[in-house]
Structures are given as C-alpha cells and as structure tokens.
C-alpha cells in the first residue's frame, strides 16, 4: 500500500542535533519500509543553493528552494526529513503553507550546550569575529511557538528523542501499520 508522504522539518540552533536526529529517524522509517529522503543544510548548500550566502534574504531563498523540493517529494509519497536552522518564524510559516503534511520538530537545546558541542568549531569562529551572521551569536534564531514535536537534546539521548518523534508520527497517522 502506498502511504502518504510528509515532511518532518527539524529546526534548532547550530549543533542542537538536527542532522543527527534526522539521520536516526530516517533509519527507523526505512526499517518499516518507507521511502525516505534526507535534505540537510550542509549538503544542500554544497549543491542546490551554493550560490547563496547567509544574508537574511539568502537564508529565505535557501529555505524557499528546499521547501519546493520537499513539497515535490512529499506529495509523491516520500517521507522527507529536512534539517535546517530556518531561523525565522516567517520562513517556517511559508514552508508550512507550501508543504502538505508538514510536521515541525523543534530540536531544543540551550546555546551553551550547542557551543560546547560545536563539532565544526563554528561558534568559536563566530565569537572570534571570523564568521559573521552566525545564528545564535550575531544572528537571531526565533524559537518556534507551535512545533508539533519538541525534543530537548540536552536532556534526552538520540534514541529517546528519536522514539518521541516516531511515536508522534505514528499517532498523527503518518506511519504504515507496522505491528
């Protein structure tokens, strides 16, 4: 049976755990036979949006392009897992309005914890003034007020957060019967 597609959009500060969680959820969905596509900020910026920088306008254009791709995939029965900071409420509202079956996951993590993790050393570069317009340091991140799912990656393991997301998707009717 063909199952309806959907887009799970992971938003949060840099190093909050968006990509790690999206990868973990992807594995779980693939195990139950779903068609899954990962759209990740770092990867998309190397291919689809390499012409864009990090100005407010370029960030919006980046998300508009990703939204278009996610819309096409999800309307064709694919479970799309998109991990993008998407720092503005306005641009996340745009994505929600364009994509049918859009589920927002707020990957909540305090700035201090994200800075401690900092796997790419980006916070340190931003604090040193080497990187400009870095979200959470000298560029704003507007926390979502109406996310369907909230996980707290400073308090939960990857497995616990993944389980919360999978359970919510199942309760929302997005997962095939896998009993």
C-alpha positions in Angstrom: 0.0 0.0 0.0 1.3 3.4 -0.9 1.5 5.7 2.1 1.1 9.4 2.1 4.2 11.4 2.1 5.1 14.1 4.6 7.9 16.4 5.6 9.4 16.5 9.0 11.3 19.8 9.4 13.9 19.8 12.1 14.7 23.4 13.3 17.1 24.5 16.1 20.3 26.2 16.8 23.6 25.1 15.1 24.8 21.9 16.8 21.5 21.3 18.6 21.3 17.8 17.0 19.1 18.3 14.0 21.1 16.3 11.5 21.9 13.5 14.0 18.2 13.2 14.9 17.0 13.3 11.2 19.5 10.6 10.3 18.3 8.4 13.3 14.6 8.9 12.3 15.5 8.1 8.7 16.9 4.7 9.7 13.8 3.9 11.7 11.5 4.9 8.9 13.5 2.9 6.3 13.3 -0.2 8.6 9.5 -0.1 8.4 9.6 0.1 4.6 9.1 3.8 4.0 10.7 5.8 1.1 12.8 8.4 2.9 14.8 11.4 1.6 17.1 13.5 3.7 17.5 17.2 3.0 20.4 18.6 5.1 21.5 22.2 5.3 25.2 21.5 4.8 24.6 19.1 1.8 22.0 21.3 0.2 24.3 24.4 0.4 27.0 22.4 -1.5 24.7 21.6 -4.4 21.3 23.2 -4.7 22.0 26.6 -3.1 25.8 27.0 -3.4 25.1 30.5 -5.0 23.6 31.8 -1.7 25.3 33.4 1.3 24.0 34.0 4.8 22.2 37.3 4.5 18.6 37.4 5.6 17.4 37.3 2.0 19.7 34.5 1.0 18.6 32.4 4.0 15.0 32.9 2.9 15.8 31.9 -0.7 17.6 28.8 0.6 14.6 27.7 2.6 12.2 28.5 -0.3 14.2 26.2 -2.6 14.3 23.5 -0.1 10.6 23.9 0.6 9.9 23.4 -3.1 12.0 20.2 -3.2 10.3 18.9 0.0 6.9 19.6 -1.4 7.6 17.7 -4.6 9.0 14.7 -2.8 6.3 14.5 0.0 3.4 14.8 -2.5 4.9 11.8 -4.2 4.7 9.5 -1.2 8.2 10.2 0.3 9.0 10.8 3.9 11.2 13.9 3.8 13.4 14.7 6.7 14.7 18.3 6.4 17.3 19.5 8.9 17.7 23.3 8.5 18.1 26.0 11.1 15.4 28.1 9.3 15.9 30.8 11.9 12.8 32.9 11.1 9.2 32.2 12.1 8.1 33.8 8.9 10.1 31.4 6.6 8.9 28.3 8.6 5.3 29.5 8.2 6.0 29.8 4.5 7.2 26.2 4.4 4.2 25.0 6.3 1.9 26.8 3.9 3.5 25.2 0.9 4.0 21.6 2.1 1.1 19.4 2.7 1.6 17.1 5.8 4.3 19.4 7.3 5.5 18.5 10.8 7.8 20.9 12.7 10.2 19.4 15.2 11.9 21.9 17.5 15.3 20.5 18.4 15.6 22.5 21.6 19.0 22.8 23.2 20.5 25.7 25.2 23.0 27.9 23.4 25.7 27.0 25.9 25.3 23.3 25.2 25.4 23.8 21.4 28.6 25.8 21.9 30.1 23.1 24.0 29.3 20.5 21.3 30.4 22.7 18.4 31.7 19.9 16.2 32.9 22.2 13.4 34.3 24.9 15.6 31.8 27.4 14.1 30.7 29.0 17.4 34.4 29.7 18.3 34.9 31.3 14.9 31.8 33.4 15.3 32.8 34.5 18.8 36.2 35.5 17.4 34.6 37.6 14.7 35.9 35.3 11.9 32.3 34.1 11.0 29.7 36.8 10.6 25.9 36.4 10.8 26.2 33.2 12.7 22.8 32.0 14.1 22.8 32.2 17.9 25.8 34.5 18.1 25.3 37.6 16.0 22.2 36.5 14.0 18.8 35.8 15.6 17.1 32.5 16.0 13.3 32.8 16.6 12.2 29.8 18.5 9.0 28.1 17.2 5.9 28.6 19.3 3.8 25.9 17.6 6.0 23.0 16.8 4.2 19.7 16.6 7.1 17.9 18.3 9.6 19.3 20.8 12.7 17.3 21.8 15.3 18.5 24.3 18.6 17.2 23.2 20.4 18.4 26.2 18.2 16.2 28.4 17.4 13.2 26.1 19.6 10.7 24.3 19.4 10.5 20.5 17.4 7.2 21.0 14.9 8.9 23.4 14.4 11.9 21.1 14.0 9.6 18.0 11.4 7.5 19.9 9.4 10.6 20.8 9.4 11.7 17.1 8.5 8.2 15.8 5.7 7.8 18.3 4.3 11.3 17.4 4.4 10.5 13.7 2.6 7.2 14.4 -0.1 8.9 16.5 -0.6 11.5 13.7 -1.3 8.7 11.2 1.8 9.1 9.1 3.3 5.7 9.6 2.2 2.5 7.9 0.8 -0.2 10.2 4.0 -2.0 11.3 2.7 -4.2 14.1 
